């Protein structure tokens, strides 16, 4: 039995009492994702916890890496920075001004380049035309939403290598916000209508064959609505402190 703690009025307890726990997986599924990949996969199929859209691993993907979550044995994937990526079905286009959210836990081995954690973009060579991505750049981490070559990115977070960070990019129909470890950065206005397009959603790389992640990704989820600040904070709390009592 793990030692009990009190977090925001909820007692944190151990896995001996699983029936009375809210796990991280419980919390994410309660928020109705349209795709949720825990990345603790034993085989070359990235299992979607919603049962809708499993992904396919290609390249140098080292499954079985230590995951981001406290008191949770589910593993993660170490991306090699050169070839590893997960290809998904074309079902995560959020067009016009539809709200949506993208969530990931990331532990980068190197920083200072372009590394795409999750992306669904139509591109002209290396430049996005339409779509969105949660990524690291030479300037830092941000969430971008691009309409007709016009990039409306969020505020930028200066990520450090070697430690897990919880990131959530949210478009609520009028603005884009990046949440880092449960807290929002300053929002940026974005009410532009995005044209529909056929995309190739990817985890860990860009469609241009660049932007490969060098590090560990874990617990990726996509939602067809804007996650609330309160629910993002709950996800982060459970992630760093472990399951909480119901």
N, C-alpha and C positions, 0 to 999 in steps of 0.2 A: 504493500500500500504506500502510495506517495503521501508526503506531508501535505496537509490542507492549508490553503491560503484563502484570504478574502480579497476579491477583486471587484470593485464597483458594486459591492453588495451581494456578489455571487460567490459561493464557496468553490474553490478549485480543489478537485479531489482526484484520486488515481483511477487506473483502469480496472480495479477490482469492482468498481461501481459503474460499468459502462452503460447500463440501462438508464442511469440517471444523468448521463453526461451529454452536453452539447459539444461535439467535436468540431474541428475546423470544417471537415467535409459536411457535417450537418448544417453549419452556418451558411456555407456557400450554396448548398442545394436549396435551403430555405429561401434564398433570394432569387430562385428561378433562373439560373444561367441557361443560355442556349448552347453552350459548349463548356466542358470542364474537364481538363486533362491533368490528373494528379502527377503523372510522369514517374510513377513507381512501377513501371511496366517490366515484366520479366522477358518479354519477347518484343519483336520489332513492330508492334502495333501500339500506338498511343491511345489507350482506352479513354473514351469519352464517358464520364460518369453519368451523363444524361441519357446515354444509350442511343444517341442520334448520329454522331459523326466521329468515328474513330479516325485517327491519323496514321500516317505511314512514316517510319523512320528511314532516313537514308544517310550515308556517310559515316564518319567516325563518331558515333554517339555511344558514350559509355554509360549504360544504364546501371542502376544500383548505387549511385552516389548518395551521400548523406543528404537528407532533406532539410527543409527550412524550419519545420514546425517543431515546437516543444512537445515532448511526450506523445509523439506520433511516429510509429515505425515506418510509415510509407516513405519510400526513397524518392530520388530525383534523377536528373540526367545531366551528365557533364558533356557539354558541347565543345568540340575541339577547335573552334575558331577558324576552320577552313572548309569543312565538308558537311558537318552534321546539321540536319534540319528535319523538321516534321511538316509534311504536306497535308493539308486539310481539304475537305470538300468546299466548293464554292457556295457557301450559304451564310456568310457573315458580312454581307454588304448592307450598310445602314445608310440609305439614300435620302434625298431631300434634306430635311433637318431632323431625322429620327434620332432620339436620344439613344445612347448606348454606353457601355463601360467595358474596359479591358483591365484585367487584374493579373499580376504575376509576382512571384518572389524570385529575386535574382541575386546571385553571388558571382561577381565578375573576377576573373583572374588577371585581366589586363584592362586598362581604360585608355581613352584618348582617341579611339577610332569609331567608326560607325558599326554598331551591333544592334540588330533588330530582334527584339524579344517576341513581339507579335506584330504581324503586318498583313494588310489586305489592300494592296494598291495597284493601280494601273500606272505603268511607268514608261517614260521616254528615255531609253538608255538608263542612266542612274538616277534620273529626276522623277519624282512622283507627279502624276497628272491629276488623278483623283484617288481618294481612299484615305486610309488612316494607318498609323503605326505607333507603337510604344517602343522606344529605342534609346540607345546611347549614341552620342556624337562626340566630336572633339571638344565641344563646349559643355557637355554634360548630358544628363538624362532628361527627356521630355516626351510628351504625347503630342502627335501632330494629326491634324485633319486637313486634307488638301482637296480643294475644289478648283478644277480648271487651272492647274499650275499654281494657284494661290495657296500658300501654306500658312495656316493659322495654328501655330504651335503654342503650347502652354509655357508657363515659366519653366526655367531650367534648374535642375538639381545637380549639384556637383557630387557625383557618386564616388565612393572610395572602394578599392578592390579588397577582396578577401572576406567580406562580411555580407550576410543576407540582408537585403532591403526589400520591403513590401511596397509595390508600386501599383497604383490604380489610376488609369486615365479615364476621365468622364466627360462626355459631351451631353449636355442637357437640352439641346435644341437651340440655345442662345449663347452658350459659352463653353469653353474647354478648361478643365481643371486637372492638375496632376496632384495626387495624394501620395505622400511619402511617409511610410511608417504610421499611417493612420491620420496624418495631418495634411490639410490642403495648402498648396502654394497659391499665390495670387491668381485668380481666374483671368482668362483672356476671352474677349468677346468673339463670337463666331455664330452668326445666324445664316450663313451662306447655304444655299440648297445644292446638294451634291447630285450630279447626274448618275444614273445607274450604269453599271459596267460589269463585265465578267472578270472576276478576280481569281487569284490563286493564293488563298490565305496560307501563311507560313508561320511556324514557330522556329525561332533561332536563326533566321536568315532573311535576305531580301530576294524578291523575284528576279532581280538583275544578276543573281549569282555572286552577290557581295554581301557585306553586312553580317557575316557569320558571328555568332556569339562565342566568345572564349570565356567559358565559365559554366556555372550551374543554374539551370532554370527549374522551377518547381511550382506546382499548384496554379496553373494558368486557367483563367475563366473569362468567358465573354458573356455579356448580358445585353438584351435588347431594350434596356432601359437605363436610366441614370441611377446608379447606386447612391443611397443617401449617405451623408457624412456619418450618421450614427451607425449604419451597417458596416461601413468601411472600418470604423473604429473597432467594432466588435470583431471583425475578421482579424484585424491586426492584434487585438488583445489575446484572442485564442491562439493565434500563431506563435506569439512570443512567450505566453504563460501556460499554455496547455488547455485542455478541455475544461469547461466550466459546468457547474451544476445547473440543471434545468429549473 
